[in-house]
Amino acid sequence: VSAIGFWRPQEKMFVDVRVFDPNCQTYKERDPNTIYSHHEVQKKNEYNDRVLNVEHGTLTPLVFSTTGGWGKEATRFHKHLARLIAEKRNEEYHTVMSFIRKRLRFTLLRTVLESLRGSRGIRRAFIKRAWKISDTDINMIDNKDSDIMVYNDF
């Protein structure tokens, strides 16, 4: 994603987003702040040279975790965005920041849910699938003889 005039007038800015799971085995023994920093440095090492020399702009890596955390660059970016919006719309900073955080959290939640259950695809009302809740792989119900059925319209 790119924008002009975000950090400075007439300067092109590029944003690269990464979402990671801090609960995976790779990050079990690491401090969350170092994980965010690692991902930000990795993105800058990967793209910063091209952005500076070819595109003549700046790179801002936005790193988020699936648990709702933000990296330092993402925090700085969103604070600046909230300030710009508050000035433009004549609103209070804290109201705008609250709105941005809520929108971002719902967007991340929607992304995580879609990655877990897949995209919706084409909905077809004439196809019905039925399965027992106990047959699912969630380990929530131990009773294999449950008569509870779930119907899902596609």
DSSP file with accessible surface (Angstrom, degrees, kcal/mol):
  #  RESIDUE AA STRUCTURE BP1 BP2  ACC     N-H-->O    O-->H-N    N-H-->O    O-->H-N    TCO  KAPPA ALPHA  PHI   PSI    X-CA   Y-CA   Z-CA
    1    1 A V              0   0  137      0, 0.0    14,-3.3     0, 0.0     2,-0.3   0.000 360.0 360.0 360.0 139.4    0.0    0.0    0.0
    2    2 A S  E     +A   14   0A  60     12,-0.2     2,-0.3     2,-0.0    12,-0.2  -0.941 360.0 178.6-133.4 156.5    1.3    3.4   -0.8
    3    3 A A  E     -A   13   0A  39     10,-2.3    10,-3.4    -2,-0.3     2,-0.5  -0.978  22.0-131.1-149.6 155.3    0.3    7.0    0.0
    4    4 A I  E    S+A   12   0A 113     -2,-0.3     8,-0.2     8,-0.2     6,-0.0  -0.938  85.2  12.5-113.0 132.6    1.7   10.5   -0.8
    5    5 A G  S    S+     0   0   33      6,-2.5    -1,-0.2    -2,-0.5     7,-0.1   0.661  82.6 122.0  84.3  19.3    2.1   13.1    1.9
    6    6 A F  S    S+     0   0   21      5,-0.6    -2,-0.1    -3,-0.2     6,-0.1   0.971  88.8  15.6 -77.5 -56.0    1.6   10.9    5.0
    7    7 A W  S    S+     0   0   51      1,-0.3     5,-0.1     4,-0.3    -1,-0.1   0.899 142.5   2.6 -83.4 -45.1    4.8   11.6    6.8
    8    8 A R  S >  S-     0   0  152      3,-0.3     3,-1.8     0, 0.0    -3,-0.4  -0.979  93.6 -81.6-139.2 153.6    6.0   14.6    4.9
    9    9 A P  T 3  S+     0   0  116      0, 0.0     3,-0.1     0, 0.0    -4,-0.1  -0.269 111.2   0.1 -59.0 135.5    4.4   16.7    2.1
   10   10 A Q  T 3  S+     0   0  171      1,-0.2     2,-0.5    -6,-0.0    -6,-0.0   0.595  99.0 128.8  63.0  15.7    4.9   15.2   -1.4
   11   11 A E    <   -     0   0   39     -3,-1.8    -6,-2.5    46,-0.0    -5,-0.6  -0.872  57.3-129.8-102.3 134.1    6.8   12.2   -0.1
   12   12 A K  E     -Ab   4  57A  71     44,-0.6    46,-1.9    -2,-0.5     2,-0.4  -0.633  23.8-166.1 -83.9 134.9    5.7    8.8   -1.1
   13   13 A M  E     -Ab   3  58A   6    -10,-3.4   -10,-2.3    -2,-0.3     2,-0.4  -0.969   5.3-157.7-123.6 136.3    5.3    6.3    1.7
   14   14 A F  E     -Ab   2  59A  39     44,-3.3    46,-2.8    -2,-0.4     2,-0.4  -0.922   4.8-158.8-113.3 141.1    4.9    2.5    1.4
   15   15 A V  E     - b   0  60A  14    -14,-3.3     2,-0.5    -2,-0.4    44,-0.0  -0.969   5.0-170.4-120.2 131.7    3.3    0.3    4.0
   16   16 A D  E     - b   0  61A  42     44,-1.6    46,-3.1    -2,-0.4     2,-0.4  -0.994  12.9-152.4-122.3 127.4    3.9   -3.5    4.3
   17   17 A V  E     + b   0  62A  76     -2,-0.5     2,-0.4    44,-0.2    46,-0.2  -0.819  14.6 178.5-105.6 137.1    1.7   -5.4    6.7
   18   18 A R  E     - b   0  63A  51     44,-2.6    46,-2.9    -2,-0.4     2,-0.4  -0.998   7.6-168.6-135.7 133.6    2.6   -8.6    8.5
   19   19 A V  E     + b   0  64A  61     -2,-0.4     2,-0.3    44,-0.2    46,-0.2  -0.983  15.5 178.2-119.0 128.9    0.4  -10.6   10.9
   20   20 A F  E     - b   0  65A  16     44,-2.2    46,-2.2    -2,-0.4    47,-0.3  -0.878  31.7-118.6-130.3 161.6    2.1  -13.3   12.9
   21   21 A D    >   -     0   0   72     -2,-0.3     3,-1.3    44,-0.2     6,-0.2  -0.883  17.6-166.6-100.7 110.6    1.0  -15.8   15.6
   22   22 A P  T 3  S+     0   0   26      0, 0.0    -1,-0.1     0, 0.0    43,-0.0   0.624  82.9  65.7 -73.9  -9.0    3.0  -15.2   18.8
   23   23 A N  T 3  S+     0   0   99      3,-0.0     5,-0.1     5,-0.0     2,-0.0   0.397  75.5 111.6 -92.9   2.9    1.8  -18.6   20.3
   24   24 A C  S X  S-     0   0   43     -3,-1.3     3,-1.1     1,-0.1     4,-0.4  -0.308  84.0-104.8 -74.8 164.0    3.6  -20.8   17.7
   25   25 A Q  G >  S+     0   0  160      1,-0.3     3,-1.0     2,-0.2     4,-0.3   0.824 115.1  63.9 -59.4 -33.8    6.6  -22.9   18.8
   26   26 A T  G 3  S+     0   0  103      1,-0.2    -1,-0.3     2,-0.1     3,-0.2   0.841 110.0  37.5 -61.0 -33.4    9.2  -20.6   17.2
   27   27 A Y  G X  S+     0   0   34     -3,-1.1     3,-1.3    -6,-0.2    -1,-0.2   0.326  82.9 105.6-104.1   7.2    8.3  -17.7   19.5
   28   28 A K  T <  S+     0   0  108     -3,-1.0    -1,-0.2    -4,-0.4    -2,-0.1   0.874  89.1  35.9 -57.5 -40.7    7.6  -19.6   22.8
   29   29 A E  T 3  S+     0   0  186     -4,-0.3     2,-0.3    -3,-0.2    -1,-0.3   0.367 102.0  95.2 -96.6   4.2   10.9  -18.5   24.5
   30   30 A R  S <  S-     0   0   94     -3,-1.3    -3,-0.0     1,-0.0     5,-0.0  -0.727  77.6-111.9-103.8 151.0   11.1  -15.0   23.0
   31   31 A D     >  -     0   0   86     -2,-0.3     4,-1.6     1,-0.1     3,-0.5  -0.522  27.5-126.1 -72.6 137.5   10.0  -11.7   24.4
   32   32 A P  H  > S+     0   0   74      0, 0.0     4,-2.3     0, 0.0     5,-0.2   0.878 108.3  55.6 -56.2 -38.9    7.1  -10.2   22.5
   33   33 A N  H  > S+     0   0  104      1,-0.2     4,-2.3     2,-0.2     5,-0.2   0.883 107.0  49.5 -63.4 -36.5    8.9   -6.9   21.9
   34   34 A T  H  > S+     0   0   67     -3,-0.5     4,-2.4     2,-0.2    -1,-0.2   0.840 108.0  54.6 -71.2 -30.4   11.8   -8.7   20.3
   35   35 A I  H  X S+     0   0    3     -4,-1.6     4,-2.2     2,-0.2    -2,-0.2   0.943 110.2  45.5 -66.2 -46.7    9.4  -10.6   18.0
   36   36 A Y  H  X S+     0   0   25     -4,-2.3     4,-2.3     1,-0.2    -2,-0.2   0.938 114.5  48.5 -60.2 -46.6    7.8   -7.4   16.7
   37   37 A S  H  X S+     0   0   43     -4,-2.3     4,-2.8     1,-0.2     5,-0.3   0.900 108.6  54.7 -61.4 -40.4   11.3   -5.8   16.2
   38   38 A H  H  X S+     0   0   74     -4,-2.4     4,-2.4     1,-0.2    -1,-0.2   0.929 110.4  45.1 -59.1 -46.7   12.5   -8.9   14.4
   39   39 A H  H  X S+     0   0    8     -4,-2.2     4,-2.2     2,-0.2    -1,-0.2   0.885 113.2  50.2 -67.8 -37.7    9.6   -8.8   11.9
   40   40 A E  H  X S+     0   0   16     -4,-2.3     4,-2.3     2,-0.2    -2,-0.2   0.937 113.0  45.8 -65.1 -44.8   10.0   -5.0   11.4
   41   41 A V  H  X S+     0   0   79     -4,-2.8     4,-2.9     1,-0.2     5,-0.2   0.906 111.0  54.0 -64.9 -39.1   13.8   -5.4   10.8
   42   42 A Q  H  X S+     0   0   76     -4,-2.4     4,-1.7    -5,-0.3    -1,-0.2   0.921 110.1  46.3 -62.1 -43.8   13.1   -8.3    8.4
   43   43 A K  H  X S+     0   0   20     -4,-2.2     4,-2.4     2,-0.2     5,-0.4   0.905 113.3  49.2 -65.1 -42.6   10.7   -6.3    6.3
   44   44 A K  H  X S+     0   0   65     -4,-2.3     4,-2.1     1,-0.2     5,-0.5   0.907 110.8  49.8 -65.3 -41.4   13.1   -3.3    6.2
   45   45 A N  H  < S+     0   0  132     -4,-2.9     4,-0.2     1,-0.2    -1,-0.2   0.863 114.8  46.5 -62.4 -34.4   16.0   -5.5    5.2
   46   46 A E  H  < S+     0   0  103     -4,-1.7    -2,-0.2    -5,-0.2    -1,-0.2   0.886 132.6   8.4 -76.7 -40.5   13.8   -7.0    2.5
   47   47 A Y  H  X S+     0   0   87     -4,-2.4     4,-2.3    -5,-0.1     5,-0.2   0.609 100.6  87.5-120.1 -17.8   12.3   -3.9    0.9
   48   48 A N  H  X S+     0   0   46     -4,-2.1     4,-2.7    -5,-0.4     5,-0.2   0.879  88.5  53.4 -61.5 -40.7   13.8   -0.7    2.3
   49   49 A D  H  > S+     0   0  114     -5,-0.5     4,-2.5    -4,-0.2     5,-0.4   0.932 112.6  44.4 -61.1 -45.2   16.7   -0.5   -0.2
   50   50 A R  H  >>S+     0   0  139      2,-0.2     4,-2.4     1,-0.2     5,-1.6   0.918 113.4  50.4 -65.4 -43.4   14.4   -0.7   -3.2
   51   51 A V  I  <>S+     0   0   10     -4,-2.3     6,-2.1     3,-0.2     5,-0.5   0.925 115.8  42.2 -62.8 -43.3   11.9    1.7   -1.7
   52   52 A L  I  <5S+     0   0   82     -4,-2.7    -2,-0.2     4,-0.2    -1,-0.2   0.939 125.4  31.0 -69.2 -46.6   14.6    4.3   -1.0
   53   53 A N  I  <5S+     0   0   98     -4,-2.5    -3,-0.2    -5,-0.2    -2,-0.2   0.844 131.8  26.1 -87.2 -35.7   16.6    4.0   -4.2
   54   54 A V  I  <5S+     0   0   87     -4,-2.4    -3,-0.2    -5,-0.4    -2,-0.1   0.885 132.8  30.1 -94.6 -49.3   14.0    3.1   -6.9
   55   55 A E  I   <S-     0   0   60     -5,-1.6    -3,-0.2    -4,-0.1    -4,-0.1   0.630  91.6-139.0 -87.6 -16.0   10.7    4.5   -5.5
   56   56 A H      < +     0   0  148     -5,-0.5   -44,-0.6    -6,-0.4    -4,-0.2   0.925  65.5 102.6  55.3  50.3   12.3    7.4   -3.7
   57   57 A G  E    S-b   12   0A   4     -6,-2.1     2,-0.3   -46,-0.1   -44,-0.2  -0.636  71.4 -92.9-138.5-163.8   10.0    7.0   -0.7
   58   58 A T  E     -b   13   0A  29    -46,-1.9   -44,-3.3    -2,-0.2     2,-0.5  -0.893  25.2-137.4-121.2 154.3    9.9    5.6    2.8
   59   59 A L  E     -b   14   0A  13     -2,-0.3   -44,-0.2   -46,-0.2   -11,-0.0  -0.941  13.6-173.2-113.9 131.5    8.9    2.1    4.1
   60   60 A T  E     -b   15   0A   2    -46,-2.8   -44,-1.6    -2,-0.5     2,-0.5  -0.941  12.7-154.0-122.6 105.8    6.7    1.6    7.2
   61   61 A P  E     -b   16   0A   0      0, 0.0     2,-0.7     0, 0.0   -44,-0.2  -0.701   5.5-156.8 -80.9 123.4    6.4   -2.0    8.2
   62   62 A L  E     -b   17   0A  10    -46,-3.1   -44,-2.6    -2,-0.5     2,-0.5  -0.902  12.7-172.4-101.2 111.5    3.2   -2.6   10.1
   63   63 A V  E     +b   18   0A   0     -2,-0.7     8,-2.4   -46,-0.2     2,-0.3  -0.922   7.6 172.3-111.2 125.0    3.5   -5.7   12.3
   64   64 A F  E     -bC  19  70A   6    -46,-2.9   -44,-2.2    -2,-0.5     2,-0.3  -0.910  22.0-137.6-125.9 154.8    0.5   -7.1   14.1
   65   65 A S  E >   -b   20   0A   0      4,-2.0     3,-1.7    -2,-0.3   -44,-0.2  -0.772  25.4-118.0-107.7 159.8    0.0  -10.3   16.1
   66   66 A T  T 3  S+     0   0   56    -46,-2.2   -45,-0.1    -2,-0.3    -1,-0.1   0.660 114.0  62.3 -69.8 -12.8   -3.1  -12.5   16.0
   67   67 A T  T 3  S-     0   0   92    -47,-0.3    -1,-0.3     2,-0.0   -46,-0.1   0.420 125.9 -96.1 -91.9  -0.6   -3.6  -11.7   19.7
   68   68 A G  S <  S+     0   0   29     -3,-1.7    -2,-0.1     1,-0.3     2,-0.1   0.472  76.7 138.3 105.8   2.8   -4.0   -8.0   19.0
   69   69 A G        -     0   0   22      1,-0.0    -4,-2.0   -37,-0.0     2,-0.3  -0.430  36.5-149.4 -82.2 158.8   -0.6   -6.6   19.7
   70   70 A W  B     -C   64   0A  37     -6,-0.2    -6,-0.2    -2,-0.1   -34,-0.1  -0.948  11.6-124.5-125.7 148.0    1.2   -4.0   17.5
   71   71 A G     >  -     0   0    2     -8,-2.4     4,-2.2    -2,-0.3     5,-0.2  -0.273  36.5 -99.7 -79.3 173.0    4.8   -3.3   16.7
   72   72 A K  H  > S+     0   0  153      1,-0.2     4,-2.5     2,-0.2     5,-0.2   0.906 123.2  49.4 -62.9 -43.1    6.5    0.1   17.4
   73   73 A E  H  > S+     0   0   33      2,-0.2     4,-2.6     1,-0.2    -1,-0.2   0.895 110.7  50.6 -64.5 -39.2    6.2    1.2   13.8
   74   74 A A  H  > S+     0   0    0      2,-0.2     4,-2.6   -11,-0.2     5,-0.2   0.909 110.8  49.3 -65.4 -40.2    2.5    0.3   13.7
   75   75 A T  H  X S+     0   0   43     -4,-2.2     4,-2.3     2,-0.2    -2,-0.2   0.941 113.0  46.4 -63.5 -46.6    1.9    2.2   16.9
   76   76 A R  H  X S+     0   0  129     -4,-2.5     4,-2.2     1,-0.2    -2,-0.2   0.921 112.8  50.8 -61.8 -42.6    3.7    5.3   15.5
   77   77 A F  H  X S+     0   0   23     -4,-2.6     4,-2.6     1,-0.2    -2,-0.2   0.934 112.1  45.7 -60.8 -47.1    1.8    5.0   12.2
   78   78 A H  H  X S+     0   0   13     -4,-2.6     4,-2.5     2,-0.2    -1,-0.2   0.848 110.5  53.0 -71.7 -32.1   -1.6    4.8   13.8
   79   79 A K  H  X S+     0   0  103     -4,-2.3     4,-2.1    -5,-0.2    -1,-0.2   0.927 112.3  45.3 -64.9 -43.2   -0.9    7.7   16.2
   80   80 A H  H  X S+     0   0   31     -4,-2.2     4,-2.5    -5,-0.2    -2,-0.2   0.915 112.7  51.1 -66.2 -41.9    0.1    9.8   13.3
   81   81 A L  H  X S+     0   0   47     -4,-2.6     4,-2.5     1,-0.2     5,-0.2   0.924 110.2  49.5 -60.4 -44.3   -2.9    8.7   11.3
   82   82 A A  H  X S+     0   0    0     -4,-2.5     4,-2.7     1,-0.2    -1,-0.2   0.906 110.4  50.7 -63.5 -39.3   -5.2    9.5   14.2
   83   83 A R  H  X S+     0   0  103     -4,-2.1     4,-2.4     2,-0.2     5,-0.2   0.937 111.4  47.8 -64.2 -43.6   -3.7   13.0   14.5
   84   84 A L  H  X S+     0   0   57     -4,-2.5     4,-2.3     1,-0.2    -2,-0.2   0.922 114.7  45.3 -63.7 -43.6   -4.1   13.7   10.8
   85   85 A I  H  X S+     0   0   44     -4,-2.5     4,-2.7     2,-0.2     6,-0.2   0.912 111.7  52.2 -66.8 -42.7   -7.7   12.6   10.8
   86   86 A A  H  X>S+     0   0   10     -4,-2.7     5,-1.8    -5,-0.2     4,-0.7   0.915 112.4  45.9 -61.1 -41.4   -8.5   14.5   14.0
   87   87 A E  H  <5S+     0   0  120     -4,-2.4     3,-0.4    -5,-0.2    -1,-0.2   0.917 114.6  47.3 -66.5 -42.5   -7.1   17.7   12.5
   88   88 A K  H  <5S+     0   0  189     -4,-2.3    -2,-0.2     1,-0.2    -1,-0.2   0.901 121.3  34.7 -67.7 -40.5   -8.9   17.2    9.2
   89   89 A R  H  <5S-     0   0  158     -4,-2.7    -1,-0.2    -5,-0.2    -2,-0.2   0.374 105.1-121.3 -96.4   1.0  -12.3   16.4   10.7
   90   90 A N  T  <5 +     0   0  155     -4,-0.7     2,-0.3    -3,-0.4    -3,-0.2   0.906  66.8 135.6  58.6  45.3  -12.1   18.7   13.8
   91   91 A E      < -     0   0   91     -5,-1.8    -1,-0.2    -6,-0.2     2,-0.2  -0.740  62.1 -87.3-116.4 168.6  -12.5   15.8   16.2
   92   92 A E     >  -     0   0  120     -2,-0.3     4,-1.9     1,-0.1     3,-0.3  -0.528  31.4-128.7 -78.9 144.0  -10.7   14.8   19.4
   93   93 A Y  H  > S+     0   0   97      1,-0.2     4,-2.9    -2,-0.2     5,-0.2   0.904 106.0  52.5 -57.9 -47.2   -7.6   12.7   19.0
   94   94 A H  H  > S+     0   0  117      1,-0.2     4,-2.1     2,-0.2    -1,-0.2   0.850 108.0  52.1 -64.2 -32.6   -8.7   10.0   21.6
   95   95 A T  H  > S+     0   0   68     -3,-0.3     4,-2.1     2,-0.2    -1,-0.2   0.933 112.5  44.7 -67.5 -44.1  -12.1    9.5   19.8
   96   96 A V  H  X S+     0   0    5     -4,-1.9     4,-2.6     2,-0.2    -2,-0.2   0.919 113.2  50.5 -66.5 -42.9  -10.3    9.0   16.4
   97   97 A M  H  X S+     0   0    5     -4,-2.9     4,-2.5     1,-0.2    -1,-0.2   0.906 109.6  51.1 -63.4 -40.3   -7.7    6.7   17.9
   98   98 A S  H  X S+     0   0   47     -4,-2.1     4,-2.3    -5,-0.2    -1,-0.2   0.921 110.5  49.3 -61.4 -43.4  -10.4    4.6   19.6
   99   99 A F  H  X S+     0   0  107     -4,-2.1     4,-2.6     2,-0.2     5,-0.2   0.929 111.2  49.1 -62.3 -45.1  -12.2    4.3   16.3
  100  100 A I  H  X S+     0   0   18     -4,-2.6     4,-2.6     1,-0.2     5,-0.2   0.925 111.3  49.6 -61.8 -43.7   -9.1    3.3   14.4
  101  101 A R  H  X S+     0   0   95     -4,-2.5     4,-2.6     1,-0.2    -1,-0.2   0.918 111.8  48.2 -63.0 -42.1   -8.2    0.6   17.1
  102  102 A K  H  X S+     0   0  120     -4,-2.3     4,-2.3     2,-0.2     5,-0.2   0.934 112.7  47.7 -64.0 -46.0  -11.8   -0.8   17.0
  103  103 A R  H  X S+     0   0  145     -4,-2.6     4,-2.2     1,-0.2    -2,-0.2   0.917 113.3  48.5 -61.3 -42.0  -11.8   -1.0   13.2
  104  104 A L  H  X S+     0   0   27     -4,-2.6     4,-2.9    -5,-0.2     5,-0.2   0.923 110.3  50.9 -65.6 -42.8   -8.3   -2.6   13.1
  105  105 A R  H  X S+     0   0  134     -4,-2.6     4,-2.6     1,-0.2    -1,-0.2   0.920 111.8  46.8 -62.6 -42.6   -9.3   -5.2   15.8
  106  106 A F  H  X S+     0   0  134     -4,-2.3     4,-2.6     2,-0.2    -1,-0.2   0.894 112.5  50.7 -67.1 -36.3  -12.4   -6.2   13.9
  107  107 A T  H  X S+     0   0   53     -4,-2.2     4,-2.3    -5,-0.2    -2,-0.2   0.930 112.4  45.9 -66.2 -43.8  -10.4   -6.4   10.6
  108  108 A L  H  X S+     0   0   23     -4,-2.9     4,-2.6     2,-0.2     5,-0.2   0.914 113.0  50.6 -64.1 -41.0   -7.8   -8.6   12.2
  109  109 A L  H  X S+     0   0   92     -4,-2.6     4,-2.7    -5,-0.2     5,-0.2   0.930 110.2  49.3 -62.0 -44.1  -10.5  -10.8   13.8
  110  110 A R  H  X S+     0   0  147     -4,-2.6     4,-2.5     1,-0.2    -1,-0.2   0.912 111.3  50.2 -61.9 -40.3  -12.2  -11.2   10.5
  111  111 A T  H  X S+     0   0   77     -4,-2.3     4,-2.1     2,-0.2    -2,-0.2   0.922 111.6  47.2 -64.5 -44.1   -8.9  -12.1    8.9
  112  112 A V  H  X S+     0   0   37     -4,-2.6     4,-1.8     2,-0.2    -2,-0.2   0.934 113.0  48.9 -64.3 -44.2   -8.2  -14.7   11.5
  113  113 A L  H  X S+     0   0   87     -4,-2.7     4,-2.7     1,-0.2     5,-0.3   0.910 110.9  50.1 -63.2 -40.6  -11.7  -16.2   11.3
  114  114 A E  H  X S+     0   0   94     -4,-2.5     4,-2.2     1,-0.2    -1,-0.2   0.891 109.5  51.1 -66.0 -36.6  -11.5  -16.4    7.5
  115  115 A S  H  < S+     0   0   94     -4,-2.1    -1,-0.2    -5,-0.2    -2,-0.2   0.837 113.7  46.0 -70.1 -28.5   -8.1  -18.1    7.7
  116  116 A L  H  < S+     0   0  136     -4,-1.8    -2,-0.2    -5,-0.2    -1,-0.2   0.907 128.4  22.5 -78.0 -42.9   -9.6  -20.7   10.2
  117  117 A R  H  < S-     0   0  143     -4,-2.7    -2,-0.2     1,-0.2    -3,-0.2   0.542 106.8-122.2-105.0  -7.2  -12.8  -21.4    8.3
  118  118 A G     <  -     0   0   30     -4,-2.2    -1,-0.2    -5,-0.3    -2,-0.1  -0.066  42.6 -51.3  88.1 167.6  -12.0  -20.4    4.8
  119  119 A S        -     0   0   86      1,-0.1    -5,-0.0    -4,-0.1    -4,-0.0  -0.367  48.7-120.2 -75.7 160.5  -13.6  -17.9    2.5
  120  120 A R        -     0   0  165      1,-0.1    -1,-0.1    -2,-0.1    -6,-0.0   0.843  44.3-179.8 -72.3 -35.1  -17.3  -18.1    2.0
  121  121 A G        -     0   0   57      2,-0.1     2,-0.4    33,-0.1    -1,-0.1  -0.210  51.1 -12.9  66.9-157.0  -17.2  -18.6   -1.8
  122  122 A I        -     0   0  129      1,-0.0     2,-0.5    32,-0.0     0, 0.0  -0.629  69.8-136.2 -80.8 131.1  -20.4  -18.9   -3.7
  123  123 A R        -     0   0  174     -2,-0.4     2,-0.5    31,-0.2    31,-0.1  -0.742  20.4-173.1 -90.5 127.6  -23.5  -19.5   -1.6
  124  124 A R    >   -     0   0  115     -2,-0.5     3,-0.9     3,-0.1    30,-0.8  -0.969  13.3-163.5-123.4 118.3  -25.9  -22.2   -2.9
  125  125 A A  T 3  S+     0   0   88     -2,-0.5    -1,-0.1     1,-0.2    29,-0.0   0.741  85.5  62.1 -73.0 -21.7  -29.2  -22.5   -1.0
  126  126 A F  T 3  S+     0   0  169     28,-0.1     2,-0.5    27,-0.1    -1,-0.2   0.602  88.6  79.4 -85.2  -7.6  -29.9  -26.0   -2.5
  127  127 A I    <   -     0   0   58     -3,-0.9    27,-1.3    27,-0.4     2,-0.4  -0.868  58.7-178.4-102.1 126.8  -26.9  -27.7   -1.0
  128  128 A K  E     -D  153   0B 139     -2,-0.5     2,-0.4    25,-0.2    25,-0.2  -0.985   7.6-166.3-124.3 136.6  -27.1  -28.7    2.7
  129  129 A R  E     -D  152   0B 145     23,-1.2    23,-1.7    -2,-0.4     2,-0.4  -0.944   5.0-168.7-116.6 143.2  -24.4  -30.4    4.7
  130  130 A A  E     +D  151   0B  50     -2,-0.4     2,-0.3    21,-0.2    21,-0.2  -0.986  12.1 161.8-131.3 141.2  -25.0  -32.0    8.0
  131  131 A W  E     -D  150   0B  89     19,-1.2    19,-2.0    -2,-0.4     2,-0.3  -0.987  39.4-105.4-150.8 157.2  -22.4  -33.2   10.6
  132  132 A K  E >   -D  149   0B  64     -2,-0.3     3,-1.2    17,-0.2     4,-0.3  -0.665  22.1-135.4 -82.9 139.7  -22.4  -34.1   14.2
  133  133 A I  G >  S+     0   0   50     15,-1.0     3,-1.8    -2,-0.3     5,-0.3   0.885 106.0  61.9 -60.4 -34.6  -20.7  -31.5   16.5
  134  134 A S  G 3  S+     0   0    3     14,-0.3    -1,-0.3     1,-0.3     5,-0.1   0.733  96.0  60.8 -67.1 -18.7  -18.9  -34.4   18.2
  135  135 A D  G <  S+     0   0  102     -3,-1.2    -1,-0.3     2,-0.1    -2,-0.2   0.553  83.5 103.6 -83.7  -7.6  -17.2  -35.3   14.9
  136  136 A T  S X  S-     0   0   45     -3,-1.8     3,-0.6    -4,-0.3     5,-0.2  -0.324  78.8-123.5 -73.8 163.3  -15.5  -31.9   14.7
  137  137 A D  T 3  S+     0   0  149      1,-0.2    -1,-0.1     2,-0.1    -3,-0.1   0.075  86.6  96.4 -95.7  24.3  -11.8  -31.6   15.5
  138  138 A I  T 3  S-     0   0  106     -5,-0.3    -1,-0.2     3,-0.0    -4,-0.1   0.647  80.5-136.0 -91.6 -15.3  -12.2  -29.0   18.3
  139  139 A N    <   +     0   0  135     -3,-0.6     3,-0.1     2,-0.2    -2,-0.1   0.852  67.9 122.4  62.7  34.4  -12.2  -31.4   21.2
  140  140 A M        +     0   0  147      1,-0.2     2,-0.5    -7,-0.2    -6,-0.1   0.761  68.2  43.4 -93.7 -28.9  -15.2  -29.6   22.8
  141  141 A I        -     0   0   53     -8,-0.2    -1,-0.2    -5,-0.2    -2,-0.2  -0.974  55.0-176.8-122.5 125.8  -17.5  -32.6   23.1
  142  142 A D        +     0   0  149     -2,-0.5     2,-0.8    -3,-0.1    -1,-0.1   0.658  59.3  97.0 -91.5 -19.3  -16.3  -36.0   24.2
  143  143 A N    >   -     0   0   91      1,-0.2     3,-1.0     2,-0.1    -9,-0.1  -0.591  50.3-173.4 -78.4 109.8  -19.6  -37.8   23.7
  144  144 A K  T 3  S+     0   0  127     -2,-0.8    -1,-0.2     1,-0.2   -10,-0.1   0.648  80.2  63.4 -77.1 -14.2  -19.4  -39.5   20.3
  145  145 A D  T 3  S+     0   0  128     -3,-0.1    -1,-0.2   -11,-0.0    -2,-0.1   0.168  72.5 140.6 -97.4  22.4  -23.1  -40.6   20.5
  146  146 A S    <   -     0   0   12     -3,-1.0   -12,-0.1     1,-0.1    -5,-0.0  -0.334  43.8-155.0 -68.3 140.2  -24.4  -37.0   20.5
  147  147 A D        +     0   0  144    -15,-0.1     2,-0.4     2,-0.1    -1,-0.1   0.308  54.9 121.6 -97.2   8.7  -27.6  -36.4   18.5
  148  148 A I        -     0   0   93      2,-0.0   -15,-1.0     1,-0.0     2,-0.4  -0.588  43.8-169.0 -75.8 125.5  -26.9  -32.7   18.0
  149  149 A M  E     -D  132   0B  78     -2,-0.4     2,-0.5   -17,-0.2   -17,-0.2  -0.922  11.0-153.8-116.8 144.6  -26.8  -31.9   14.3
  150  150 A V  E     -D  131   0B  49    -19,-2.0   -19,-1.2    -2,-0.4     2,-0.5  -0.969   7.8-159.0-118.1 128.5  -25.6  -28.7   12.7
  151  151 A Y  E     -D  130   0B 148     -2,-0.5     2,-0.5   -21,-0.2   -21,-0.2  -0.907   5.1-168.0-108.9 134.2  -26.9  -27.7    9.3
  152  152 A N  E     -D  129   0B  62    -23,-1.7   -23,-1.2    -2,-0.5     2,-0.4  -0.973  10.5-148.1-126.0 117.5  -24.9  -25.2    7.2
  153  153 A D  E      D  128   0B  83     -2,-0.5   -25,-0.2   -25,-0.2   -28,-0.1  -0.706 360.0 360.0 -84.1 133.0  -26.5  -23.6    4.1
  154  154 A F              0   0   67    -27,-1.3   -27,-0.4   -30,-0.8   -31,-0.2  -0.772 360.0 360.0-112.3 360.0  -24.0  -22.9    1.3
